[in-house]
Amino acid sequence: MKKELILEIIQERWSPYAFSSNPVEDYKLKAMFEAAGYAPSCNNEQPWMFVYTTQHDEKIFSDYLGFMVDSNKVWAKYAYAIGISMARTKFLYNGKPNRHAFHDTGMAVSNLLLQALTMDVYVHQMAGFSVEKVREYFNLTDEIEPVAMMAIGYLGDGNSLSPELLKRDEKRRPRKSVNEFVFKNLLSKPAF
Ligand SMILES: Cc1cc2nc3c(=O)[nH]c(=O)nc-3n(C[C@H](O)[C@H](O)[C@H](O)COP(=O)(O)O)c2cc1C
């Protein structure tokens, strides 16, 4: 059910399994990452980093797929692009740990998802991948942490997906009611 006051773009965003391999225009990809960069961050550190590849770079695309667990590979391989978000976990200005780095990177991704959808591009994020493989592949120092992978592309017909996966795309995924996660004054008191 649609909620009146909530931005439509927020309500319409979802994470599909059925991707088309049709190319997403470079200018759209750029706009998505630029939108990510508008996110607020602790001390304006902008601790996020993104690396992505597309099906045009066959070998690298296949390397990225290789980071994923099989259950993600089976559908993500049809997406036009695959991205990885990373976070710099130390402040550049003083070298101290930035405990907000993941939080801020998540906010940047949230901008990216919404910007993508305004251009009919869908994003499905993944935690199901090997952080170690990513670390090794990109030769990451301890100060950079892989956060999430994401499949990026236009919606597809899902013809190549299993019926179980296709079924998952049939309905939007349920949300908790606001009273389950918002409290007023004390954590024992639902707010609304
Ligand atoms: C950090 C993160 C990790 C996720 N990991 C996976 C994953 O490994 N595999 C998968 O199929 N979906 C994954 N998802 C997608 C979620 O399951 C999905 O966002 C959630 O069920 C809500 O559905 P919606 O995005 O369609 O609204 C992930 C989402 C996030 C934000």
Ligand as a Chemical Component Dictionary entry (heavy atoms), coordinates in Angstrom:
data_LIG
# 
_chem_comp.id                   LIG 
_chem_comp.type                 NON-POLYMER 
_chem_comp.pdbx_formal_charge   0 
_chem_comp.three_letter_code    LIG 
# 
loop_
_chem_comp_atom.comp_id 
_chem_comp_atom.atom_id 
_chem_comp_atom.alt_atom_id 
_chem_comp_atom.type_symbol 
_chem_comp_atom.charge 
_chem_comp_atom.model_Cartn_x 
_chem_comp_atom.model_Cartn_y 
_chem_comp_atom.model_Cartn_z 
_chem_comp_atom.pdbx_ordinal 
LIG C1  C1  C 0 24.015 -4.673  2.794  1  
LIG C2  C2  C 0 23.032 -5.543  2.048  2  
LIG C3  C3  C 0 23.377 -6.837  1.747  3  
LIG C4  C4  C 0 22.502 -7.649  1.001  4  
LIG N1  N1  N 0 22.917 -8.903  0.630  5  
LIG C5  C5  C 0 22.162 -9.618  -0.222 6  
LIG C6  C6  C 0 22.673 -10.825 -0.770 7  
LIG O1  O1  O 0 23.812 -11.245 -0.502 8  
LIG N2  N2  N 0 21.854 -11.517 -1.612 9  
LIG C7  C7  C 0 20.608 -11.071 -1.954 10 
LIG O2  O2  O 0 19.944 -11.745 -2.734 11 
LIG N3  N3  N 0 20.122 -9.912  -1.473 12 
LIG C8  C8  C 0 20.872 -9.158  -0.628 13 
LIG N4  N4  N 0 20.416 -7.950  -0.177 14 
LIG C9  C9  C 0 19.101 -7.444  -0.598 15 
LIG C10 C10 C 0 18.098 -7.486  0.553  16 
LIG O3  O3  O 0 17.696 -8.805  0.775  17 
LIG C11 C11 C 0 16.919 -6.570  0.223  18 
LIG O4  O4  O 0 17.363 -5.238  0.147  19 
LIG C12 C12 C 0 15.810 -6.661  1.288  20 
LIG O5  O5  O 0 15.250 -7.948  1.294  21 
LIG C13 C13 C 0 14.711 -5.659  1.056  22 
LIG O6  O6  O 0 14.204 -5.813  -0.234 23 
LIG P1  P1  P 0 14.136 -4.599  -1.272 24 
LIG O7  O7  O 0 15.538 -4.050  -1.404 25 
LIG O8  O8  O 0 13.634 -5.217  -2.548 26 
LIG O9  O9  O 0 13.209 -3.587  -0.723 27 
LIG C14 C14 C 0 21.253 -7.142  0.586  28 
LIG C15 C15 C 0 20.911 -5.825  0.914  29 
LIG C16 C16 C 0 21.785 -5.032  1.628  30 
LIG C17 C17 C 0 21.409 -3.605  1.933  31 
# 
loop_
_chem_comp_bond.comp_id 
_chem_comp_bond.atom_id_1 
_chem_comp_bond.atom_id_2 
_chem_comp_bond.value_order 
_chem_comp_bond.pdbx_ordinal 
LIG C1  C2  SING 1  
LIG C2  C3  SING 2  
LIG C2  C16 DOUB 3  
LIG C3  C4  DOUB 4  
LIG C4  N1  SING 5  
LIG C4  C14 SING 6  
LIG N1  C5  DOUB 7  
LIG C5  C6  SING 8  
LIG C5  C8  SING 9  
LIG C6  O1  DOUB 10 
LIG C6  N2  SING 11 
LIG N2  C7  SING 12 
LIG C7  O2  DOUB 13 
LIG C7  N3  SING 14 
LIG N3  C8  DOUB 15 
LIG C8  N4  SING 16 
LIG N4  C9  SING 17 
LIG N4  C14 SING 18 
LIG C9  C10 SING 19 
LIG C10 O3  SING 20 
LIG C10 C11 SING 21 
LIG C11 O4  SING 22 
LIG C11 C12 SING 23 
LIG C12 O5  SING 24 
LIG C12 C13 SING 25 
LIG C13 O6  SING 26 
LIG O6  P1  SING 27 
LIG P1  O7  DOUB 28 
LIG P1  O8  SING 29 
LIG P1  O9  SING 30 
LIG C14 C15 DOUB 31 
LIG C15 C16 SING 32 
LIG C16 C17 SING 33 
# 
